[in-house]
Amino acid sequence: MVLNLLVLFLVFTIGGAEDPYRFFTWNVTYGDIYPLGVRQQGILINGQFPGPDIYSVTNDNIIINVFNSLDEPFLISWNGIQNRRNSYEDGVYGTTCPIPPGKNFTYILQMKDQIGSFFYFPSLGFHKAAGGFGGIRILSRPRIPVPFPDPADDYTILIGDWYQANHMDLRAILDAGKKLPFPDGVLINGRGLNGAFFTVEQGKTYRLRISNVGLQNSLNFRIQGHKMTVVEVEGTHTVQTTYSSLDVHVGQSYSVLVTADQSLQDYYIVVSSRFTTPILTTTGVLHYANSNSPVSGPPPGGPTIEIDWSLNQARSIRTNLTASGPRPNPQGSYHYGMINTTRTIRLSSSAGQVNGKQRYAVNSVSFVPADTPLKLADYFKIDGIFRVGSISDAPTGGGIYLDTSVMQADYRAFIEIVFENNEDIIQSYHLNGYSFFVVGMDGGQWTPASRDQYNLRDAVSRCTTQVYPNAWTAIYVALDNVGMWNLRSEFWARQYLGQQFYLRVYTTSTSFRDEYPIPKNALVCGRASGRRTRPL
């Protein structure tokens, strides 16, 4: 028996030793930042705002020792990183205990079978409104073909709307049951008007990894006098389509190629809000090396409130079926359109008052966090934390009520999820732990007949999707990742006030091939305090 346990210990501590390890040490602090020209308290990582990029290669093991030097608990989540078989490391409160002030915690991640452009962010409270976010890039392994030549350089571009108010004041507004005011501006890599600066050489091609790390607004990205070719979306190589501007909805990431094929001068990079009144706009600079000519003329205009324009662009972004993904086989070798779905889940958002305070809900349930992370309660079999089935598979049409909503789904099921948006604003949804195929989106009400227009051949596979006002979006998901996974609105105030729930992907199997054991260094809190993680 002892020998068997020792073998298991060795397998799970040095298993996968052929995959490289990359080590990071991060110190999270408060610090003064001036993104809109006014001093604010920001959240810095190793003194940086935004935080440092994570560079990695498919299957790399990423070890990040995070020291929390703030005066309140802190967590980091990894937007788009699937944490295969290991939702304990997901970094949201439903799975992971916060890092106490003055303490540290080491995240152990693996970029298993992934490539592409993603980002990390602080997931607790309203920390995201103060910074603490940064880019993640996962490069293909050396022998895996990439469907475009190596760029001359590779830039992370983090865009997002921004408030001048302190994140604690913003959270206090929400806690009081009020709505937040309109944001004050838009940032590019943490900087305001003409503060972000990217140098290129004439005639060369560059990769830009654009992520919308903001709090609520869809943003349009464009470069004066230049076209952009989309080549990758959240881990999927796409058909290489060229655009003059690109809508990036909150929580989404894109890779584009831009060739410096214009005359020797500087050009505006423009980011502006979509579907808003007023329109927020900011600019950066694409600087041609050896140029002595500054940006000139008005920044190029872009789309503003046009929904059809955005919808048609979204439908045009499709998977490159012949390109390799993280593995050498073509992305099109997985014929998702030929698999029968075993379940349809319809999710509808709503807004309203509960006990005189503003709340948001999915299928009438407004999520309230429990006193213990749900994944720990599940592992330690602590009763009374959550109830499976506390959210229905379809809209109820009833009023909003509070609950710790958890929906159960079977491991290895292949399901259809329909996001129904009966509100007048654009929505954006993210599912942790997964990529899904965006098979359809359109205006009006979804019905079973809507399936006739699904793209069952080359729909893009991603982890965050938009849902247009008074419209629907349908996705297919292969539930191949056991765990407790957050499905949430990326409109951060709505997420904070209840527009989220957890999908418990469950199997009766206790095999480590299906789900890893709880990490030995896992923090325990709430009603799990004092429990041992993994005796060996």
C-alpha positions in Angstrom: 0.0 0.0 0.0 2.8 2.4 1.0 4.6 1.6 -2.2 1.5 2.3 -4.3 1.0 5.6 -2.7 4.7 6.5 -3.3 4.3 5.6 -7.0 1.2 7.8 -7.2 3.0 10.7 -5.5 5.9 10.4 -7.9 3.6 10.3 -10.9 1.7 13.4 -9.9 4.7 15.5 -8.7 7.1 14.8 -11.6 4.6 13.5 -14.2 4.9 15.3 -17.5 8.5 16.1 -16.7 9.1 16.3 -20.5 7.1 19.6 -20.5 9.2 22.6 -19.4 8.6 24.6 -16.2 8.5 28.3 -16.1 8.7 30.1 -12.7 7.3 33.5 -11.8 7.3 35.5 -8.6 4.8 38.3 -8.4 4.4 40.9 -5.6 0.9 42.5 -5.7 0.9 46.0 -4.3 -1.0 49.3 -4.4 0.7 52.2 -6.2 0.0 55.5 -7.8 -1.0 55.5 -11.4 -2.0 58.3 -13.8 -3.9 56.6 -16.7 -6.2 59.6 -17.4 -3.9 62.3 -16.1 -5.2 62.1 -12.5 -3.5 60.3 -9.7 -5.3 57.0 -8.7 -4.6 54.1 -6.5 -3.8 51.2 -8.9 -3.0 47.5 -8.3 0.5 46.7 -9.5 2.3 43.5 -10.1 6.0 43.8 -9.5 5.5 47.5 -9.8 4.0 47.3 -13.2 0.6 48.5 -14.5 -0.6 46.6 -16.5 1.1 43.5 -15.0 3.9 41.5 -16.8 3.1 39.3 -19.7 3.2 35.5 -19.3 5.1 33.9 -22.1 4.7 30.2 -22.6 4.5 27.3 -25.1 1.8 24.6 -25.4 1.9 22.2 -22.4 4.3 24.3 -20.4 3.9 24.1 -16.6 3.6 27.6 -15.2 4.4 28.1 -11.5 3.4 31.6 -10.2 4.2 32.5 -6.6 1.8 35.4 -5.8 2.6 37.6 -2.7 -0.4 39.6 -1.6 0.9 42.9 -0.3 -2.5 44.5 -0.3 -4.6 45.1 2.8 -7.4 42.8 1.6 -7.8 39.3 0.2 -6.8 38.8 -3.5 -7.2 36.3 -6.3 -6.1 36.1 -9.9 -8.0 34.2 -12.6 -6.7 33.1 -16.0 -9.2 34.2 -18.7 -9.2 31.4 -21.3 -6.7 29.1 -19.6 -8.6 25.8 -19.3 -6.8 24.3 -16.2 -7.6 20.9 -17.5 -8.9 18.5 -14.8 -7.9 21.1 -12.2 -10.5 23.8 -11.4 -8.9 24.2 -8.0 -6.4 26.6 -9.7 -9.0 28.6 -11.5 -8.7 31.6 -9.3 -12.3 32.6 -8.8 -14.0 32.5 -5.4 -16.2 29.5 -6.3 -13.1 27.4 -6.7 -10.2 29.0 -4.8 -9.7 30.5 -1.4 -8.5 34.1 -1.5 -4.9 34.9 -0.6 -5.0 36.7 2.7 -3.2 40.0 3.1 0.5 39.6 3.8 0.4 35.9 2.6 1.4 34.1 -0.6 0.0 31.3 -2.7 1.6 29.4 -5.6 -0.5 28.7 -8.6 0.4 25.6 -10.5 -1.0 25.8 -14.1 -0.4 23.9 -17.2 -1.1 25.3 -20.7 -2.3 21.8 -21.7 -3.2 21.5 -25.4 -3.6 25.2 -25.8 -2.2 28.0 -28.0 -3.2 31.6 -28.5 -3.9 34.9 -26.8 -5.5 35.3 -23.4 -5.2 37.5 -20.2 -5.2 37.3 -16.4 -7.1 39.6 -14.1 -8.0 40.0 -10.4 -11.3 38.3 -9.8 -12.4 39.4 -6.3 -14.6 42.4 -5.5 -14.0 45.2 -7.9 -10.2 44.8 -8.1 -10.4 44.6 -11.9 -11.2 48.3 -11.9 -7.8 49.1 -10.4 -5.5 47.0 -12.6 -3.8 43.8 -11.7 -4.3 42.4 -15.3 -1.9 41.4 -18.0 -1.5 39.4 -21.2 -0.9 35.7 -21.6 0.5 34.2 -24.8 0.9 30.5 -25.6 3.1 29.8 -28.6 3.0 26.6 -30.7 5.6 24.0 -30.1 8.5 24.1 -32.5 7.4 21.2 -34.7 3.8 22.3 -35.0 3.1 24.4 -38.2 1.6 27.9 -37.8 -0.4 29.1 -40.7 1.5 32.4 -41.2 5.2 33.4 -41.2 6.9 34.5 -38.0 6.1 38.2 -37.4 8.9 40.8 -36.9 7.6 41.3 -33.4 4.6 40.4 -31.2 2.8 43.0 -29.1 0.3 42.7 -26.3 -2.4 45.4 -26.5 -4.8 45.5 -23.5 -7.8 47.8 -24.1 -10.6 48.6 -21.8 -12.9 51.2 -20.4 -11.8 52.9 -17.2 -13.0 54.8 -14.1 -11.1 57.5 -12.3 -12.9 56.5 -9.1 -11.2 54.1 -6.6 -12.3 50.5 -6.9 -13.5 50.5 -3.3 -15.8 53.4 -4.0 -17.1 51.6 -7.1 -17.8 48.5 -5.1 -19.5 50.6 -2.4 -21.9 52.0 -5.0 -22.8 48.4 -6.0 -23.1 47.2 -2.4 -25.5 50.0 -1.8 -27.7 48.6 -4.5 -27.0 51.4 -7.1 -25.8 51.3 -10.7 -22.4 52.5 -11.6 -22.0 55.8 -13.6 -20.7 55.7 -17.2 -16.9 55.1 -17.4 -14.6 58.1 -17.7 -12.4 56.9 -20.5 -10.6 54.1 -22.4 -7.1 52.9 -21.9 -4.5 51.2 -24.2 -2.0 49.3 -22.1 -2.9 51.3 -19.0 -2.4 54.7 -20.8 -4.7 57.4 -21.9 -4.6 59.7 -24.9 -1.5 59.0 -27.1 0.2 57.3 -24.2 0.7 53.9 -25.8 3.5 53.8 -28.4 4.4 50.9 -30.7 7.4 51.0 -33.0 7.5 49.2 -36.3 9.8 49.1 -39.3 8.6 49.9 -42.7 7.8 46.8 -44.8 7.6 44.4 -41.9 4.6 42.5 -40.4 3.7 42.5 -36.7 1.4 40.4 -34.6 -0.9 42.4 -32.2 -2.6 40.4 -29.4 -5.6 42.6 -28.5 -7.7 41.8 -25.4 -10.6 43.8 -24.0 -9.8 43.7 -20.2 -12.4 46.4 -19.4 -15.4 46.4 -17.2 -18.4 46.7 -19.5 -18.0 48.2 -23.0 -17.5 46.6 -26.4 -14.6 48.5 -28.1 -13.7 49.0 -31.8 -10.0 48.8 -32.6 -8.4 50.4 -35.7 -5.2 51.8 -37.1 -5.0 54.8 -39.3 -4.2 53.8 -42.9 -3.6 50.2 -42.1 -5.6 46.9 -42.5 -5.6 44.1 -40.0 -5.8 40.4 -40.8 -7.3 38.3 -38.0 -5.3 35.1 -37.6 -6.2 33.7 -34.1 -9.1 34.1 -31.7 -8.7 32.8 -28.1 -6.7 29.7 -29.1 -8.2 29.0 -32.6 -6.4 29.8 -35.8 -8.9 31.5 -38.0 -9.6 32.0 -41.7 -7.3 35.0 -42.5 -9.8 37.7 -43.1 -8.8 41.4 -43.4 -10.6 44.2 -41.7 -10.2 48.0 -41.4 -11.5 47.9 -37.8 -12.4 45.2 -35.4 -15.0 44.9 -32.6 -13.6 43.4 -29.5 -16.3 42.7 -26.9 -15.5 42.8 -23.2 -13.5 39.7 -22.2 -12.5 38.8 -25.7 -9.0 38.4 -27.3 -7.9 38.5 -30.9 -4.6 38.2 -32.8 -4.2 40.3 -35.9 -1.3 40.8 -38.4 -0.5 44.3 -39.4 2.0 45.2 -42.1 3.8 48.5 -41.9 3.2 49.2 -45.6 2.6 53.0 -45.5 4.8 56.0 -45.9 7.4 56.9 -43.2 5.4 58.7 -40.5 3.4 58.0 -37.3 -0.2 56.8 -37.4 -3.1 56.8 -34.9 -4.2 53.7 -33.1 -7.8 54.3 -32.2 -10.1 52.6 -29.7 -13.7 53.7 -29.2 -16.7 52.4 -27.4 -19.5 50.7 -29.3 -23.3 51.0 -28.7 -22.9 53.8 -26.2 -23.9 57.4 -25.8 -21.6 59.3 -25.5 -18.8 57.5 -27.4 -15.6 57.1 -25.4 -12.4 57.3 -27.6 -8.7 57.2 -27.0 -5.6 57.0 -29.2 -2.2 55.5 -29.3 0.7 55.8 -31.7 2.0 53.4 -34.3 5.5 54.8 -34.8 7.5 54.0 -37.9 11.2 53.7 -37.0 13.2 56.7 -38.3 10.0 58.7 -38.8 10.2 62.4 -37.9 6.6 63.0 -38.8 4.2 62.9 -35.8 0.6 61.7 -36.1 -1.5 64.2 -38.1 -5.1 64.8 -39.1 -8.2 63.6 -37.3 -8.1 60.0 -36.0 -10.1 57.7 -38.3 -13.7 57.3 -37.4 -15.3 53.9 -36.8 -18.6 52.2 -36.3 -20.7 53.5 -33.4 -24.1 52.1 -32.8 -24.5 49.8 -35.8 -25.4 46.3 -34.7 -25.8 44.7 -38.1 -22.2 45.7 -39.0 -20.9 44.0 -35.8 -23.0 40.9 -36.3 -21.9 40.4 -39.8 -18.3 40.8 -38.8 -18.7 38.2 -36.0 -20.2 35.7 -38.4 -17.3 36.2 -40.8 -14.7 35.1 -38.2 -14.4 31.3 -38.8 -12.0 28.5 -38.0 -9.2 27.7 -40.4 -10.0 24.0 -40.9 -6.7 23.0 -42.5 -4.4 24.8 -40.0 -3.0 23.0 -37.0 -3.9 24.1 -33.5 -1.9 23.0 -30.4 -1.4 19.6 -32.1 -0.3 18.8 -35.6 -3.6 17.5 -36.8 -5.8 20.0 -38.6 -8.4 21.9 -36.5 -11.1 20.7 -38.9 -10.5 17.1 -38.0 -12.9 17.5 -35.1 -16.3 17.4 -36.8 -18.4 19.0 -34.1 -21.4 19.5 -36.4 -21.8 15.7 -36.8 -22.2 15.1 -33.0 -25.7 14.9 -31.6 -26.3 17.2 -28.6 -27.7 15.5 -25.5 -29.0 18.6 -23.8 -30.1 22.1 -24.5 -29.6 24.8 -21.8 -31.3 28.2 -22.4 -30.0 31.1 -20.4 -31.7 34.5 -20.2 -30.4 37.5 -18.3 -32.6 39.9 -16.3 -32.2 43.1 -14.2 -34.3 44.2 -11.3 -34.6 45.0 -7.6 -34.4 42.6 -4.8 -35.0 44.0 -1.3 -34.7 47.5 -2.8 -31.3 46.9 -4.3 -30.1 46.5 -7.9 -29.5 42.9 -8.9 -28.9 40.9 -12.1 -29.8 37.3 -12.8 -29.6 34.3 -15.1 -32.8 32.4 -15.4 -34.2 34.5 -12.5 -31.4 33.4 -10.1 -29.1 36.1 -8.8 -25.9 34.5 -7.6 -24.7 35.1 -4.1 -21.3 33.8 -3.0 -21.2 31.2 -0.3 -19.0 31.4 2.8 -16.8 28.6 1.4 -15.6 28.1 -2.2 -18.0 25.6 -3.9 -15.2 23.4 -5.1 -13.8 22.9 -1.6 -17.3 22.2 -0.3 -17.7 19.6 -3.0 -14.4 18.0 -2.3 -14.8 17.9 1.5 -18.5 17.0 1.2 -19.6 19.9 3.3 -23.4 20.1 3.3 -25.4 23.4 3.1 -23.0 25.4 0.9 -24.7 24.9 -2.4 -27.5 22.9 -3.9 -27.1 21.2 -7.3 -30.0 22.1 -9.6 -30.5 25.5 -7.9 -30.8 27.1 -11.4 -33.0 25.8 -14.1 -32.2 24.8 -17.7 -34.5 27.3 -19.2 -35.9 30.8 -18.3 -38.6 30.6 -15.7 -40.2 34.0 -16.4 -40.4 34.6 -12.7 -39.0 37.4 -10.6 -35.4 37.6 -9.5 -34.4 35.8 -6.3 -31.1 35.2 -4.5 -29.3 31.8 -4.4 -25.9 30.2 -4.8 -26.7 28.8 -8.2 -25.0 25.6 -9.4 -26.1 23.6 -12.5 -24.9 20.0 -12.9 -23.8 18.6 -16.2 -22.5 15.1 -17.1 -18.8 14.7 -17.9 -18.4 13.8 -21.7 -21.8 15.2 -22.6 -22.0 17.3 -25.8 -24.5 20.1 -25.1 -26.1 23.2 -26.7 -26.3 26.4 -24.7 -28.4 29.3 -26.0 -27.8 32.8 -24.5 -31.0 34.8 -24.8 -30.8 38.5 -24.4 -34.1 40.3 -24.1 -32.5 43.5 -22.9 -31.5 46.6 -24.9 -27.8 46.3 -24.1 -25.1 44.0 -25.6 -24.0 41.2 -23.3 -20.8 39.2 -23.2 -20.5 35.7 -21.5 -17.4 33.7 -20.5 -17.2 30.0 -19.5 -14.1 29.1 -17.5 -12.4 25.8 -18.2 -13.6 25.5 -21.8 -13.6 26.6 -25.4 -17.0 26.3 -27.3 -18.1 26.5 -30.8 -20.2 29.7 -31.6 -22.6 28.0 -34.0 -25.1 30.8 -34.4 -26.3 34.3 -33.5 -29.1 36.4 -34.7 -31.7 39.0 -33.6 -35.1 38.1 -32.2 -36.2 35.1 -30.2 -34.4 31.8 -30.4 -36.6 28.8 -31.4 -35.7 25.2 -32.4 -36.1 26.4 -36.0 -33.1 28.7 -35.4 -30.9 25.6 -35.6 -31.4 25.6 -39.4 -29.0 28.6 -39.7 -26.3 27.1 -37.4 -22.8 26.9 -38.8 -22.0 23.2 -38.3 -18.7 23.3 -40.3 -16.2 26.0 -39.4 -17.7 28.0 -36.4 -14.9 29.6 -34.4 -14.0 28.0 -31.1 -13.5 30.4 -28.3 -14.2 31.0 -24.6 -16.1 34.4 -24.6 -19.0 35.3 -26.8 -21.2 38.4 -27.3 -25.0 38.4 -27.4 -26.4 41.4 -29.2 -29.4 43.4 -27.8 -32.7 41.6 -28.2 -30.9 38.7 -29.8 -29.5 35.2 -29.1 -26.2 33.4 -29.5 -25.9 29.6 -29.5 -22.8 27.5 -28.7 -21.9 23.8 -28.6 -19.7 22.6 -25.8 -18.0 19.2 -25.3 -17.9 18.8 -21.6 -14.5 17.1 -21.4 -13.2 18.9 -18.3 -14.3 17.8 -14.9 -14.7 20.5 -12.3 -16.6 23.5 -11.0 -16.6 26.1 -13.7 -17.8 29.7 -13.6 -20.2 30.9 -16.3 -20.5 34.7 -16.0 -21.3 38.0 -17.6 -18.2 39.9 -18.5 -20.1 43.1 -17.7 -18.3 43.3 -14.3 -20.9 45.1 -12.3 -23.6 42.7 -13.5 -21.3 39.7 -12.6 -20.7 41.2 -9.2 -24.4 41.7 -8.6 -25.4 38.1 -9.6 -25.3 37.5 -13.3 -23.2 34.3 -13.0 -23.5 30.7 -11.9 -21.3 27.6 -11.6 -21.4 24.6 -14.0 -20.5 21.5 -12.0 -19.2 19.0 -14.6 -19.5 15.8 -12.8 -18.5 12.2 -13.0 -18.7 9.4 -10.4 -15.2 8.3 -11.4 -12.4 9.1 -8.9 -9.6 8.4 -11.3 -6.9 11.0 -11.6 -7.2 10.6 -15.3 -10.5 12.5 -15.0 -9.7 15.0 -12.3 -6.5 15.8 -10.4 -6.6 15.6 -6.6 -6.8 18.8 -4.6 -3.4 20.6 -4.7 -1.3 19.9 -1.6 -0.8 23.7 -1.2 -4.5 24.6 -1.6 -5.7 27.2 0.8 -8.7 26.3 2.9 -11.2 28.8 4.3 -14.7 29.2 5.4 -16.3 26.0 6.6 -13.3 24.1 5.0 -10.9 25.7 7.5 -8.8 23.2 9.3 -9.3 20.4 6.7 -6.3 18.6 5.3 -5.8 18.8 1.6 -4.0 15.6 0.5 -2.6 13.3 3.1 0.2 11.1 1.6 
